[in-house]
C-alpha cells in the first residue's frame, strides 16, 4: 500500500478489532539515517513518522477507510525477570533527585509501557512499591539507567527470575547465549559459564571463536561486566530467551558478606585504612555515608559493621609512622550498576539517584538486624 500526506485513514488493531473514526494524515517524514525528511508519499518498506492520528498504540494498523484490515501482531516473548521498584526511603532521600515521590515513580513506569511492549508493571500492597517484570537483567538495567539520567530517585531490590510449574516440575527460563571472543580468551569464558550452570552447545572459528551456550537466566546476572573483563573488552555477547527447563540447581552468587557502615557521617582515610584490612572497599575518603549503608565486601561470609567515619585522635606527641599521611589505601573498587545488581542479597537494596549508586541493608539498624537473625535461628 501507499500513504499520501493529507489522505483520510483509519486505525485498527487485530487484538481488539476496533476501527477508529476517519482521521486525516496531516504530515509525514521519512527517516534518512538519524534525520527526518519531510515526504508527501510513503510506500512499502519505508520507515515513517506521521502526525494527525490520535491515541495510536503499539500494534495498530493504519488503513484506508474502505479496507480496514489489521496486520497480525508480532509475538513478544514473556518476561523472565522481576524486580521491585520503590520510593527511596534512605536517610539521604530527596537530596539528589528531581522526581522522588511514588506519584512520579508510578507515572514514569506506566508511561514506559506505552513504548516497551515486553515490560510488565504491577502494583503491590504498598503504594510506594511496584513490581516490574522484564526480559532479562539487561532489559531492566537499561530502564533503571534511563530513569536515573532523567532525574528519578528510587531504590530497587535484587533481581529474581520468574519460575513456572510445568508437568508438576518447577522450571526456570533458559537463554541461548552467543559469544564471539578471541581464541586466547575462550577458555576463561567457557570456565565462567560452566560455573553458572551453562552448557556449551557449539564452538567454531579459528582466530575469533563463536561460542553458543544454553544458560539459566539467573546465571547471566552480573556476567556482562565480568565477560568484558575476561575478554579485555574484545568480546561480543548476546542472549535471547530459548525455553523453560527444570531448575538446574544452585548457582554461586555471593560467598562473602558485606562491610556495613556503623554511623552517619563522612568517610575518612583513617577509618578506611583499618576497614580495608577486613575486605574490599567500594568507597573512598570524603564520601557521605549513613548507618546501614554497604561500603565494601567482607572477606568472611558474615556481614561486618565497620566505622569508616572514625577520626584520628589528635595528641601532642609526634609520631611520623602513625601520621595519616603514611596511611595508604589499597585501590578502591567502585561498582557499576550491573555489578551492584549482582552483589546485593535478598535483605539488601540498591539506592539509585542521578549522581550516586548506594547499596544498603533493608533494615538500617544493626541491633534490629541482629535481633531478626537471632529470631530466625530460634
N, C-alpha and C positions, 0 to 999 in steps of 0.2 A: 504493500500500500504506500500511499504518499500523503504527507502532511503539508498543507499550504497555510501560511500566515493569514489570519482573518477568516478561515473556514469554520463553519459550525461543527462541533464534535460533541460526543457524549462519552462518559467513562463508566466502566462496569468491572465487576470482579467475579471470577469463577467460583469463589468460595461463598459469596453472599448472593450472587445472581441479580443484584440490584443494578438498575440502569439509571444514571443521573439524568437531570434535565439537560436540555440542549444548551451548550455554552459556546462562546466564541474564543478561538485561539488567537490571542492578541498579537503575540510576537514569538519568534523562535531564534535560537542561537545554536550554531554548530560548534563543536569542540575541535580546536586545532592545537594539539599538544595541551598546554595548560591554559590557553586563551579561548575566549568565547567570541565567535564571529557571527554577526547578525546574518540571518538567512531568511529567504522567502519560501524555501521549499526543502523538504527532507524526505528521503526515501529509505528503503530497507537497508539496514546496516549502519546508518548514521547514528551517532550519539548526540542527543539534542537536549537543550534546556528550553522550557516553554513557560509562558505566562498566560493568565486568563482563566485557569482552572481552579476551582475552589475545593478545598478539603480532599486533595488527592492523597492516596496512601500507597504503600508498597504492595505490589501485586495487581494494581488497577491496570486496565487496558483502555487506551484512548481509541475510539472507533468513530466511523461515520454514523450519523443518526439513523440512516436507513438500514444499517447492518451491524447492530451491536453484538459482536461475537467476542467473548472473553478468551484470552490465551490461558493455557494451563499454568498453574503456579509452580515455580521451581521448588523442589523438595529441599528443605533445610534440615540438617542433622540436629538432633535434640541436644540440649545442654548436658554436659558431663561433670561440671564442677560447680560448687556453690560456695558462697561467702556471705557473711553478714556485714552490711554497711550500716554504721550507726553514727549518731551525733557524737562529736568529740567531748568527753567529759573529764579530761585530764586537768590538772592544776593550771596548765598553760592554754586552756581552751579559749578561743576567740582572740588570741593575740596576733596571729599572722594571717588568718584567712579573711576573705571578703564575704563569703557565704557560709554561715556556721550553724544555722538553725535546721530543725527537722523539716520545716516547710521548704527551705531551699534545697535540701538533700532530696526530698521526695520529688519535687518538681523536676530536678535535673535528671534523676534516674528514669522517671516516666517519660520525659522528653526524649531520652536516648532510645526508647522503644519504637519511636516513630521512624528511626533510620537504621536500627540494628535488629533485624528480624530473628536472629538466633539468641537474643538476650531475653531473659525472663526476670521480672521483678515482682516479688510477693511481699505484702505487708505482714508483719508479725504481731505478736501480742503487745509488744511495746510500740508506742507511737514514734519512738526515736530510733528504731532499728528496722532494716529492710533486708529480706533475703534476695540475693542477686545470683542468678544462675547463668553460666556461660559455657562456651565450647572449649574451655581449657584455661590454664593459668595465664597464658599469654593474652588471651582474649580479655580477661578481667583486668590484668595489669595495664593493658593499653587504656581501658576505660578509666582506671584509677589515675594514671599519669595525665590523661586529658583533663580530668576534673581538677586535678592538682594545679595544672597550668592555668586553668580558668579561674582560680582563686577560691576553690572549695576547700574546706577544712572538715575532716571526718576521721573515723577510725574503722578498721576492718579486722575481721577475725582470720584465723588460719583457714586456707582453702581446704575443702573436703570434696571427695568425689561422690557422685550420685550412684548408689548401688541399685540394682534391680534383682528381683527374685524371679528366676526363670526355671520352670520344671522343678520347683522346690529347692533350688540351689541359689545361694547369694552370688550374684555376678557383678563384675566391675567393668568399666569401659576400657577397651584396648585400643591403642592408637598405632598406626603404621608410621614409623619414623624413618626418614631418608636423610642420610648424611653424606656429603661429599667432602672428603678430607685428604690431605697429603698422605702418601704411603707411610711416612715416618710416624704419624700420629694415630694411625688406625688402631694399633694395639691398645693405646690408652682409652680410646673411645669404646672399643668392644669390652674392655675390662669394666669400665664405669657403668655401662648399660647393663652388663651382666649382674652387677651388684643390685641394680634397680629392677630385677626380675624381667629384663628384656631378653628376647630370643632373636639371634641373628638369622634372618631368612635368606639373604643373598649377599654376595660380595664380589665385585668385579672391577676391573681397571688396573692400570699399572702405576703411572706417575701419581695420578689422583684416583682414589678408591671411592666407589659408591657403596655404601653400606645400607641395608634395609633391615629394620628391626620391627618386631611386634612387642610393644611395651605397655604396661598399665599406665593410665593417665596420671596416677599418683606418683609413678616413677619419674615423670618429667618435671615434677615440682622443683624449681630452682636449678634445673640441669643446664639451661641455656647459657648462663654465665660461666658455669663450670666447663661446658663444651668449648666456649670461645677461649678460655684459658688453656685447656689441654691442646687445642689446635693452633695456639699462638695467633688467633684471630684469622686464620686462613680457612677455617671450616665453614660450611654452609649446611644448615639443617632445617627440616620442616617436618611437621607431623599432622596427620589427619585421622579422624575417628574411623576405626575399622569395624568393630563389633563388640558385643558383650561376651565375656567368658567368665567361668568360675574364678573366684578370688585367688590370686596367685600366692598369697602368703605375705609375711611381714617384709617391709622394705626399710632398710636402715634410714632413720630420719635424723635423730639427734641423740647422740650417746653422752652428751655433756650438758651441764647445767648453765645457768646464766649468772652473770655478775649484776647484782641489783643495787641501785643507789640507796644509801641509808637515809638521806635527808635532802630537803630542798636547798638549792644554792648554786654555786658556780664551781665547776671542776678546777682543781689546781694541779700543778706539776707535782707537788709534794704528795698529794693524795693519790694521784695516778701512778706515781713511781712505785708505791707499795702495793697498789691494786694489780699492777701488771705481773707481779710475781704469782698471782693466782690464775692467770689465764690471758686471753687475748682481748685487747681493748678496742671498742668501737668508736670512742670519742677521744678528743684531745683536750688540752687545757683551755680554760676560759669558755667553757660550754655550759649554758644554763641547764640544770637538771632538776628533777623532783623525786621525792620519795616514791619508790616502786618502779622507777624507770630503769630499763636494762641498759647498762653501759659497757658490757663486754660478755665474753664467753668464758665460763669457768672450765678449768682443766679437769674437774671431777664431775661425776654425774649429778650431784645435788646443786641447787641454787645457793649462791653465797651473797650475803649482804655486805657491801663494802662502802667505805666513806671516801668518795673521790673529792669531796669538798674540804677535806682535812687541811687545816692551816699549820704551818710550821711555827712552833713557839719561839719567840724571839728572846734571846738571853744576851748577857753582856760578855759571854765567852766567845773567843774567836776559834773557829774550827773549820778549816778550809774543806776538809773531806766531807763534812756534813752540810756544806752550803748547798743551796738549791741549784746553784749553777752547775754543780757536779752531778746532779741527778739527770741522767739521760734516759729518755723514754724510748722503749722499743717501738718500732713503727706501728702506728695506729691503723686499723683496717676498717674504715667506714663501709657499711653495707649498702648495696644498691637496692632498689625496690624488689626485684626478683629474689635477691638473697635474703631480704627481710621476710618475705612471704614464706620462704622455705624454712627459715630459722625459728619463727615463732611457734609456740606449742599451743595446746588447747586452752591453757589457763593464761594466755597472753594475747595482746592486741597490738596492732600496728597503727600508730597515730600519724596521719598524713596531713601536712599543711603545705602551702605553696613554697615554703622555704626549707622545711625540715622533715625528715623521717625519724620518728622516735618509736622504739619498741618499749612496751610497758607490761606490767602484770595487770590482770583484770582487777584483782584486789590489791590496792596500793599499800595497805597496812601490813607490815611484816608480822606483827603479832596476830592479826586475824588470819593470815595465810598459815601460820604455824598451828593455830587452833583448828583450822579446817583440815589440815593434813593429819593432825592427831585424831580428829573425829573420824576421818575416813579410814584410818588404820584400825580403829576400835571395832 
